[in-house]
């Protein structure tokens, strides 16, 4: 870097910090031989890139239900996850923009005994919103909240391997596991596991919303709105720039789009790809597309007829023309799935053979093996599952006719879909954000006792491998185990993975950010903490 460039960069840094004026910077730039237009451009860009405090961020989210609760074990989607976790709270660890696990409430963590024992140190200076310091006892109580015998928490299966969970002094938490788990720090980053204050009786206060995050809860109106105000005592420097944040549940994609275009909100998730050109044509709107781990799927309850027959399941998998749906419904945004929920970007991911591509002859062959000449079933769908779920199902119905399969598409109400349809009806549209490790995804959704096992599938060999792979420190052996698990699920499971989807979201141009995380939508569901207004 030459001396002139260095001098200008230093001056820009001083300018955005308010230490010299724009006029002073421009005069210095002109004296260095830079044109007036170039000097103005340099100043504007530097100022736009610099985080600024202030303003109220308004976000429209395509999820939310009147049955939503403050209990983190029940958080079903991006509305509760982003508002009540990513904005309001923190877990022991978090996933950074590069997909690495880093400390959050924990300032450090280390393992011993073949990753069977993990010790986490609680970060000093972290307080709850009421001013109480966070201690190891709070951490223990927060995780115990998910582990009770009668717990219905979505995180229960993730924590099943814990044999001993205890505080060792005010700032040390010790975990002893039933087997080694090199991925355990990833596990405790889950959005269902925020750290909450311990009550005198040993339980936690989850009702009040007293957490640790960059923003404090003002009001939570389930299925409608959540509002927050800045936490002036947040322990992370350079995070939490807004004065306030508001989340709106806007499940209809057209309504979300209109809200963004009219200025009612600043950010929307789950853009409608059919009308994406409206947003792209607006000079004040930025459309982003991030490739993550998410996938659009249809799931059948394999304990109910006719889906209890693996031959029926295979016939159904061969009856969908996934490429046709990707092109016509999603306009090429995404990657065709192959009935494996592990995204190609996840370590140890495989692509099982044979590929489940559209093949009416094979579908009929499997029906014949099941003793059937034809097949008819109901498929419950709503765009609350994912934008395009209804159109995809209708197109699939047309594909399946040539296979001797009659799909009765039932359009369910968006409101209450995750409470009244998902895990209730025998064949439904579903959506998973995916997880950054094979173990986490499989443990959450396909382990025999997982609370969110939405196919109700149980396979003894799969579950045996799930436990064994978790503690295997030889990467080659671990890779082989995970490959076998993915093959078993592909061949025997009850999911039809239509596609891995990108996160297509949009926002006003005067929102600034750093590298966007891909582990969840809305910048890892931590948009409120990480973004800022540039003007």
Order of alpha helices (4+ residues) and beta strands (2+ residues): alpha-alpha-alpha-beta-alpha-beta-beta-beta-beta-alpha-beta-beta-alpha-beta-beta-beta-alpha-beta-alpha-beta-alpha-alpha-beta-alpha-beta-alpha-beta-alpha-beta-alpha-alpha-alpha-beta-beta-alpha-alpha-beta
